[in-house]
Amino acid sequence: MPHASSFRLPVSGHSWPEFRFARVLARRVQLALREVYMNRKSFVPALAVLFLGGSTAFAQDKPMEKTSEKKVTTASGTTKSTAHTVVGTVKEYDAGKKIKVLVGKKTRSFALDSKSVNTTVDPSVAVGTKVKIVESKDAKGIKTLTVNPAS
């Protein structure tokens, strides 16, 4: 396709308005082609973000371990709470007593019978199932342990 700058003044037989119309038309075509090219350039990164963003939804199924801390400042002072999350496969489970979870190559053990911890275990938890365990301690010092199937 010829570039807009390659148009020359028409030879005899063409009027000036016809030439001007041809130049305007060529410029519009050039802008439309540039827009299509720019849309293609932005489509690939957008597609990559979509795939990478979609994979985080499945990241919970992978064995992982993380700790998070949250500080909240109010007029009465600063409060701090912590949470330790583990996702893995149940290796050993003794109902009401203990659970061992395989996280990658490590095995993590949790006591389920501690009197100082509020413990909640989903009834569908069994050996071989993937679970998400959340150990948390709120600002008042209350500890909780929650065991649920990983989604």
C-alpha positions in Angstrom: 0.0 0.0 0.0 1.5 3.4 -1.0 2.5 5.8 1.8 0.5 9.0 2.1 3.7 11.1 1.3 4.2 9.2 -1.9 1.1 10.8 -3.6 2.0 13.5 -6.1 0.0 16.3 -7.6 -2.1 14.7 -10.4 -1.2 15.2 -14.0 -3.7 17.3 -16.1 -7.2 16.1 -16.1 -7.6 15.9 -12.3 -8.9 18.8 -10.2 -7.4 19.9 -6.9 -10.4 18.7 -4.8 -10.0 15.1 -6.2 -6.3 15.2 -5.2 -7.1 16.4 -1.8 -9.7 13.7 -1.3 -7.2 11.1 -2.3 -4.7 12.4 0.2 -7.3 12.5 3.0 -8.4 9.0 2.2 -4.8 7.7 2.1 -4.1 9.3 5.5 -7.2 7.6 7.0 -6.2 4.2 5.6 -2.7 4.7 7.1 -4.1 5.6 10.5 -6.4 2.6 10.4 -3.5 0.2 9.6 -1.5 1.7 12.4 -4.4 1.2 14.8 -4.7 -2.5 13.8 -0.9 -2.9 14.3 -1.1 -1.3 17.7 -4.0 -3.5 18.7 -2.0 -6.6 17.7 1.0 -5.4 19.8 -1.2 -5.0 22.9 -3.1 -8.2 22.4 -0.2 -10.5 23.1 0.7 -9.0 26.5 -3.0 -8.8 27.5 -3.3 -12.5 26.6 -0.2 -13.3 28.7 -1.6 -11.5 31.7 -4.9 -13.4 31.3 -3.1 -16.7 31.3 -0.8 -15.8 34.2 -3.6 -14.3 36.2 -5.7 -17.4 35.6 -3.0 -19.6 36.9 -3.1 -18.0 40.3 -6.5 -19.4 40.8 -5.0 -22.9 40.6 -1.9 -21.9 42.7 -3.8 -22.9 45.9 -3.7 -26.5 44.9 0.1 -26.5 44.8 1.9 -27.3 48.0 2.9 -24.0 49.7 3.6 -22.4 53.0 3.3 -18.7 53.9 3.1 -16.4 56.8 1.3 -13.1 56.9 1.1 -10.4 59.5 -1.5 -7.7 59.7 -1.2 -4.5 61.7 -4.2 -2.2 62.2 -3.8 1.2 63.9 -6.9 2.8 65.5 -7.5 5.5 68.0 -7.2 3.0 70.8 -3.8 1.7 69.6 -2.1 -0.7 67.2 -3.3 -4.3 67.0 -1.4 -7.1 65.3 -2.6 -10.5 64.0 -0.6 -13.2 62.3 -1.6 -16.1 60.0 0.4 -19.1 58.9 -1.1 -20.9 55.9 0.0 -24.4 54.7 -1.4 -26.2 51.6 -0.4 -29.8 51.2 -1.4 -33.5 51.2 -2.4 -35.3 54.4 0.3 -37.9 55.2 -1.1 -38.9 58.6 -4.3 -38.0 60.4 -5.4 -39.0 63.9 -8.8 -37.4 64.4 -8.9 -35.0 67.3 -5.2 -35.5 68.1 -2.7 -34.7 65.3 -2.3 -34.2 61.5 0.8 -34.4 59.4 0.9 -32.7 56.0 3.4 -33.1 53.2 4.3 -29.7 51.8 6.6 -30.1 48.9 9.4 -32.2 50.3 8.8 -31.2 54.0 6.4 -32.7 56.5 4.6 -30.3 58.9 2.9 -31.6 62.0 0.0 -29.9 63.8 -1.5 -30.8 67.2 -5.3 -30.8 67.2 -5.8 -31.5 70.9 -4.2 -28.4 72.4 -6.4 -26.7 74.9 -5.0 -23.2 74.1 -6.0 -23.4 70.4 -9.5 -23.3 68.9 -9.4 -26.1 66.4 -11.8 -26.7 63.5 -11.4 -29.7 61.1 -13.6 -30.4 58.1 -15.1 -33.9 58.4 -14.1 -34.8 54.8 -10.3 -34.5 55.7 -8.6 -37.9 55.3 -5.2 -39.3 54.5 -4.3 -38.5 50.9 -6.5 -35.5 50.5 -5.2 -32.0 49.8 -5.8 -29.6 52.7 -5.4 -26.0 53.5 -4.4 -25.4 57.2 -4.5 -21.9 58.6 -2.9 -21.2 62.0 -3.8 -17.7 63.2 -3.5 -15.5 66.3 -5.6 -12.4 66.6 -4.9 -9.2 68.4 -6.3 -10.5 71.7 -3.9 -13.5 71.6 -6.6 -16.1 70.7 -5.1 -18.9 68.6 -7.1 -20.8 66.0 -6.3 -23.7 63.7 -8.6 -24.4 60.7 -8.2 -27.5 58.5 -10.2 -27.5 55.2 -10.0 -29.3 51.9 -7.9 -27.3 49.4 -10.1 -25.9 46.6 
